[in-house]
Amino acid sequence: MRSDAPSNTTDKKVKQLSDKWITHRVQTKLPQNVIRAFGQPNMYVALWFRQGKPVLGQAWNDSGVMQCAFGCDEKVFKGKDVGNGTIQLLMYEGNHVTNNFYYEWVSLSEWKSAPKDNSTRELVLCGSLSPIFWKEKCVLGGFDTTTETAVFAECDNFLKVNDASTLGKMLLLFRNTGGGPPGCLCVQCADSSSRTSKLLIVNDWGDFCVGSQWPTDKPIMRALNRPLNTPRGPQDHFVSLWYHHGKPCMGRAWNNVGKIDASFVDSGREFTGEIVGSLQMLVEIPATAAGFEYCWLPYEQASRYIDKDFAPVHMSHVAPCVVQMGPYEILGSVNLKQERAEAAFDGRVITLDGPKIQKLKVLCRKDRDDTLAI
């Protein structure tokens, strides 16, 4: 549904580019196609009205359901403490062709220094507020364009920033009407005359739910690019990510008779089936659209990535890893800091440490020479 959230729709052109805010309850499964903070797979743009006043904050997926936090009136509001437990999420379905724009994050300093006649970027506004991302603190909040003040909820701390130098490095959210985004794979952008010169340099984690239809519109990253030799015979395992009590867990997803199923390990216990709820799967981006290439490297090589042109695909030192269980292969995870690999199959958790993980294959990204930052 489309909300009544205020926006900067003051003329016919902008009205056609209105934002779509959907109402969603806290502690329910996160929907697909919610706008994220730049480079953050688990931080989503959220809106809440407190006594009729818009407040911008962040939502995230934890243990398969949505949580949220907002900073307002010198306080932090979380979860069901937010009104009646209902907030709004910024959605984007389709692409720049069907919507006539795409969302992009641009630094506040770049926005302020841009020519005033730049008609391709339009600031996303709810009243006088715009979503703002503080990269250094890794927190999403709201920027008041009238007072030039940003407000955030960082854990249990209320943060207010009005220092121009600090604000200048933060990212604001814009609608861009000037063609397609970096890495766009639509038919229009496939035409060399309109293709963007920039390549995507962030991993594309798609939002999904266990039990939903297996995606057919996006290629999902397959372990070792082939079926694995599992106790049940050859089986495709796909790279997936799940958050449990704030902790990122890498695991496997698979196509279970046309539906998504998944398995993750945390603290020596397997989580699988409906208990997983919302999760993310890694979308495989063609080399022509990305500024990098994915590859599977032995742990002994992948763990020594400093000053190299490759690095493990990881969240908080946890990376996808194919774990050996005797003659069998299971997609699981490896903790690069603890040197421990884990996976689960049919309720059995496999844990390998130290020397036993050196030959295991870890998913890495190898940078391309023609990469351009976005």
C-alpha positions in Angstrom: 0.0 0.0 0.0 1.1 3.6 -0.6 1.3 5.7 2.5 0.4 9.3 3.2 4.0 10.1 4.0 4.9 13.7 3.0 7.2 14.0 0.0 8.6 16.7 -2.2 5.9 16.2 -4.9 5.3 19.8 -5.9 4.9 19.6 -9.6 3.7 17.2 -12.3 7.2 15.7 -13.0 7.9 15.0 -9.3 4.4 13.6 -8.7 5.2 10.9 -11.2 8.3 10.0 -9.2 6.6 9.7 -5.8 8.2 7.3 -3.2 6.4 4.2 -2.1 6.2 3.7 1.6 4.4 0.5 2.9 3.1 -0.1 6.3 4.7 -3.1 8.1 4.5 -4.5 11.6 7.5 -4.9 13.8 8.6 -8.6 14.6 7.1 -9.9 11.4 8.9 -11.2 8.3 10.7 -8.5 6.4 9.3 -7.8 2.9 11.3 -7.8 -0.3 12.5 -4.8 -2.2 13.1 -2.4 0.7 15.7 0.3 0.2 19.0 -0.3 2.1 21.7 2.0 3.4 24.7 2.1 1.0 26.7 -1.1 1.2 24.7 -2.5 4.1 22.9 -5.8 3.5 20.9 -5.5 6.8 20.0 -1.9 7.3 16.8 -0.5 5.7 15.2 2.9 5.4 12.3 3.2 7.9 9.7 5.9 8.7 7.6 6.4 11.8 5.1 9.1 12.7 5.3 10.2 16.3 2.4 12.5 17.2 2.0 13.3 13.6 5.7 14.2 13.1 7.8 12.1 10.7 10.8 10.4 12.1 13.4 8.6 10.0 15.4 5.7 11.3 16.5 2.1 10.5 15.0 -1.3 10.3 16.8 -4.6 10.2 16.3 -8.4 10.0 17.0 -10.3 13.2 16.2 -14.0 13.8 13.9 -13.9 10.7 11.8 -10.9 11.7 12.0 -7.1 11.4 13.3 -4.9 14.2 13.7 -1.1 14.1 15.1 1.9 16.0 14.4 5.7 15.8 16.0 8.7 17.5 13.5 11.4 18.5 13.0 13.9 21.3 16.4 13.1 22.8 15.4 9.4 23.2 15.7 6.1 21.4 12.6 4.2 20.4 12.9 0.5 19.5 10.7 -2.4 18.4 7.2 -2.4 19.8 7.9 0.8 21.8 7.5 2.5 18.4 3.8 3.6 18.5 1.6 0.6 18.0 4.4 -1.5 16.6 3.8 -0.4 13.0 6.2 1.6 10.9 6.7 2.3 7.2 9.4 1.0 4.9 10.7 2.6 1.6 10.0 0.2 -1.2 11.4 0.1 -4.8 9.9 -2.5 -7.2 10.8 -2.7 -10.8 13.7 -0.7 -12.3 14.6 2.8 -13.5 12.6 2.1 -16.7 9.3 1.3 -15.0 9.8 3.9 -12.3 11.6 6.6 -14.3 14.2 6.8 -11.5 16.5 4.8 -9.3 17.7 5.5 -5.7 21.3 6.5 -5.0 23.2 7.6 -2.0 25.3 10.8 -2.4 27.4 12.6 0.2 25.9 15.8 1.6 29.0 17.7 0.6 28.7 16.6 -3.0 25.0 17.6 -3.0 25.8 21.0 -1.6 28.5 21.7 -4.2 26.5 20.4 -7.2 25.2 23.0 -9.7 21.8 24.2 -8.7 20.4 23.4 -12.2 21.2 19.7 -11.8 17.8 18.3 -12.7 18.6 14.5 -12.5 18.8 14.2 -8.7 15.9 14.8 -6.4 16.3 14.5 -2.6 14.0 12.0 -0.9 12.0 14.0 1.6 9.4 13.3 4.3 8.4 16.8 5.3 11.8 18.5 5.8 13.5 15.2 6.6 15.7 13.0 4.4 17.2 9.6 5.1 20.9 10.0 6.0 23.6 7.3 6.5 26.6 7.8 8.7 29.2 5.5 7.3 31.7 5.8 10.1 29.1 4.9 12.8 27.2 2.5 10.5 23.9 4.0 11.5 20.9 5.3 9.5 18.8 8.3 10.6 17.1 11.5 9.5 18.5 14.8 8.3 16.5 17.9 8.8 17.1 20.2 5.8 15.8 23.3 7.6 18.0 23.1 10.6 20.8 21.1 8.9 20.9 18.6 11.8 21.1 14.8 11.7 19.5 12.6 14.3 20.3 8.9 14.9 19.6 6.0 17.3 22.9 4.1 17.8 22.1 1.1 20.0 20.6 2.8 23.1 22.2 6.1 22.5 20.5 9.2 20.9 22.9 11.0 18.6 22.5 14.5 17.2 25.0 16.0 14.8 25.1 19.5 13.4 28.9 19.8 12.7 29.2 20.8 9.0 32.5 18.8 8.5 31.0 15.6 10.0 27.7 16.0 8.1 29.5 16.6 4.8 30.8 13.0 4.8 27.4 11.5 5.4 25.2 10.1 2.6 21.8 11.4 1.7 19.2 9.4 -0.4 18.2 10.8 -3.8 16.0 9.8 -6.8 18.2 9.9 -9.9 16.4 10.3 -13.2 19.5 10.3 -15.4 19.5 6.8 -16.9 20.2 3.5 -15.1 22.2 2.7 -11.9 25.6 1.2 -11.9 25.5 -2.5 -12.8 21.9 -2.3 -14.3 21.1 -5.3 -16.4 17.9 -4.1 -18.0 17.4 -4.2 -21.8 17.7 -0.5 -22.1 21.1 -0.4 -20.3 22.3 -3.4 -22.4 22.3 -1.0 -25.3 25.9 0.4 -25.5 24.6 3.8 -26.3 22.9 4.2 -22.9 25.0 1.8 -20.7 26.3 3.4 -17.5 30.1 3.7 -17.4 30.1 2.8 -13.7 30.3 -0.8 -12.4 28.6 -2.2 -9.3 31.1 -2.6 -6.5 28.9 -3.8 -3.7 27.5 -7.4 -3.2 23.9 -7.7 -4.2 22.1 -9.5 -1.3 18.4 -10.1 -2.2 15.7 -10.4 0.5 13.7 -13.6 0.6 11.7 -15.8 3.0 11.8 -19.5 3.7 8.8 -21.2 2.1 8.5 -18.5 -0.7 8.8 -19.4 -4.3 12.4 -20.0 -5.5 13.4 -16.8 -7.5 13.5 -17.2 -11.2 14.3 -13.6 -12.1 17.7 -13.4 -10.3 20.6 -15.9 -10.6 21.7 -16.9 -7.0 25.3 -17.6 -6.2 25.9 -21.4 -6.3 28.6 -23.0 -4.2 31.6 -24.0 -6.4 29.5 -23.3 -9.5 28.4 -26.9 -9.5 26.3 -29.5 -7.6 27.9 -30.5 -4.3 28.4 -34.1 -3.4 26.1 -34.4 -0.4 24.8 -37.4 1.7 21.7 -37.2 -0.5 23.6 -37.1 -3.7 24.4 -34.2 -6.0 22.7 -31.0 -4.8 23.0 -27.3 -5.5 23.7 -25.2 -2.5 23.3 -21.4 -2.7 25.1 -18.7 -0.6 22.8 -17.2 2.0 22.9 -14.9 5.0 20.8 -14.8 8.2 21.1 -12.7 11.3 20.5 -14.3 14.7 20.4 -11.9 17.7 22.4 -9.4 15.7 25.1 -11.9 14.6 25.6 -12.6 10.9 25.4 -16.3 10.0 26.4 -17.6 6.5 24.8 -20.8 5.4 23.1 -22.6 2.6 19.8 -22.2 0.8 18.4 -24.7 -1.7 15.4 -25.2 -4.0 13.0 -27.5 -2.1 10.4 -28.5 -4.7 10.2 -24.9 -6.0 10.3 -23.3 -2.5 13.2 -21.7 -0.6 14.7 -23.7 2.3 17.8 -22.9 4.2 20.2 -24.0 7.0 22.4 -22.0 9.3 24.6 -22.8 12.3 25.0 -20.6 15.4 26.6 -21.6 18.7 26.7 -25.2 17.6 23.0 -25.4 16.8 21.3 -25.8 13.4 18.5 -23.4 12.4 16.5 -24.5 9.5 13.0 -24.4 8.0 10.3 -21.9 9.1 12.3 -20.8 12.1 14.7 -19.0 9.8 11.9 -16.7 8.4 13.5 -13.9 6.5 17.0 -14.3 5.0 19.2 -13.0 2.2 20.7 -14.8 -0.8 23.7 -13.5 -2.8 22.8 -12.6 -6.3 25.4 -13.5 -8.9 26.2 -10.4 -10.9 27.6 -10.8 -14.5 31.2 -9.7 -14.9 30.0 -7.1 -17.4 28.0 -5.3 -14.7 30.3 -5.7 -11.7 33.6 -4.2 -10.7 34.7 -7.6 -9.4 34.5 -11.3 -10.0 33.6 -14.1 -7.5 35.9 -17.0 -7.0 36.3 -19.9 -4.6 39.8 -20.1 -3.0 41.4 -22.4 -0.4 41.2 -21.0 3.1 44.9 -20.9 3.4 45.0 -18.5 0.5 41.7 -16.6 1.2 42.7 -15.8 4.8 45.9 -14.0 3.6 44.1 -11.2 1.6 45.8 -8.1 3.0 47.4 -6.1 0.1 45.9 -8.6 -2.4 43.5 -8.0 -5.2 41.0 -10.4 -3.6 39.2 -10.6 -0.3 36.7 -13.1 1.3 33.0 -12.2 1.0 32.4 -11.7 4.7 30.3 -10.1 7.5 32.1 -9.7 10.8 34.8 -12.2 9.8 32.3 -14.8 8.7 32.4 -16.0 5.1 30.7 -18.7 3.0 32.7 -21.9 3.0 32.3 -25.4 1.5 32.9 -27.8 4.5 34.1 -31.3 4.0 32.3 -34.0 5.9 34.2 -37.2 5.0 33.6 -37.7 1.3 30.7 -35.2 1.3 30.5 -31.4 0.7 28.2 -29.0 2.5 28.0 -25.2 2.1 28.4 -23.6 5.5 30.6 -20.8 7.0 34.1 -20.1 8.2 35.1 -17.6 10.9 38.3 -16.0 9.6 39.2 -14.7 13.1 38.5 -17.9 15.0 39.7 -20.2 12.2 36.6 -22.4 12.6 34.3 -23.8 9.9 30.7 -25.0 10.5 27.9 -26.5 8.5 24.9 -28.7 9.2 23.0 -31.4 7.3 19.9 -33.3 8.5 20.4 -32.0 12.1 24.1 -32.9 12.3 26.4 -30.0 12.9 30.0 -30.3 11.6 32.8 -28.2 13.1 36.4 -28.1 11.8 39.2 -26.1 13.3 42.8 -25.0 12.5 44.7 -27.3 10.2 41.5 -29.1 9.1 40.2 -26.0 7.3 43.2 -24.9 5.3 42.0 -26.6 2.1 38.4 -25.7 2.4 37.0 -23.4 -0.4 36.0 -19.9 0.7 34.0 -17.4 -1.5 36.1 -14.4 -2.4 35.8 -11.3 -4.6 38.6 -10.4 -7.0 38.7 -6.8 -8.1 38.8 -5.9 -11.8 41.1 -3.3 -13.2 38.2 -1.3 -14.7 36.3 -0.9 -11.4 34.9 2.5 -10.7 33.6 3.6 -7.3 29.9 4.4 -6.9 
